[in-house]
Amino acid sequence: MEVDGVYASVDPTVVRSIPIQSRRQRALHQFTQQTLPACKPVLTPASVITTFFLLGLIFVPVGFITLRASRSVVEIVERYDADCLPEEFRGNKMSYIADSSIPKNCSRTLKVPKNMKAPIYVYYQLDNYYQNHRRYVKSRSDTQLLRGLQTNDTSLCRPEEFANGHPIVPCGLVAWSLFNDTFTFSRGASELRVDRKNIAWRSDRDHKFGKDVYPYNFQNGSIIGGGKLDPTVPLSDQEDFIVWMRTAALPSFRKLYGRIEVDLDMDEEITVDLMNNYNTYSFGGKKKIVLSTTSWIGGRNDFIGFAFMFVGSSSILLSLVFMLLHVKNPRTYGDAAYLAWNKKGISG
């Protein structure tokens, strides 16, 4: 028997399978030729102009509202690494920061520009600090942070893997370079309490840092890095360390230090007593302390608002341009004269 030009046996199984294969071939043919049923909207000039104009009407107000919310955030930013350097060490910064016998205490005064409603978030900001460097980011052991000495997979922590012949917990350059400047705030004669609980992500505390993992042999090697950790407190409760271990993507970043739970009034002066311990002088970095309120979009970020306004205004401008072009050179819908094979000089 011949089916579609192909001879088949009399086997009834094969005969029954032929129509199914033919249907599959037809379906495949429709798919490859893009003739399957689908929504194929016709983009007329009116629909395109209307779409761009409506996008502009939506994006511009959203951008304005977002920008206004961002500008409502009150920030105080104070750089202190340069001013907290004693005059006699201005020409040799490394000798100052490396000598533990030299006092590192410093005092700065911050003036509140506007009323700041609680909670007021305290950040430290580091500039020209590349936490996203490949070798730096890889120098850690997430398994060890969760399981402690139960794991032997610490090869990525080099060169901060062992100290005095014993494993380091937590190991790696990220932990080794822990930020260790401290800040104390006061208003007049009274101290402003800084709440340092719940500053890290809950998912990090519960799932990435072990509740029974304690710092062991940390900062005991020949090269001392940043801050130290309390060996009697598990890593899951040392939130300043957890915040530091979430590395930043850009060379200028802020990390949460704590929260002030009282309001600050305009023109009020806040005294910050700090310890200038962290070494940013060796690589030309900058250290700043930041006090900031928040809005419904979070901290201050003007980029989102400007981006919405730019896209919205561009859409409105494009809609006007398309409308002028359509009015100047209108085209009849379905005119076959515009087809390529009907134009002069093109043979079909």
Secondary structure, 3 states (H helix, E strand, C coil): CEECCEECCCCHHHHHHHHHHHHHHHHHHHHHCCCCCCCCCCCCHHHHHHHHHHHHHHHHHHHHHHHHHHHCCCEEEEECCCCCCCHHHCCCHHHHHHCCCCCCEEEEEEECCCCECCCEEEEEEEECCCCCCHHHHHCCCHHHHHHHHHCCCCHHHCCCCEECCEECECCCHHHHCCCCCEEEEEECCEEECEECCCCCCHHHHHHCCCCCCCCECCCCCCCCCCCCCCCCCCHHHCHHHHHHHCCCCCCCEEEEEEEECCCECCCCEEEEEEECCCCCHHHCCEEEEEEECCECCECCCHHHHHHHHHHHHHHHHHHHHHHHHHHHCCCCCCCHHHCHHHCCCCCC
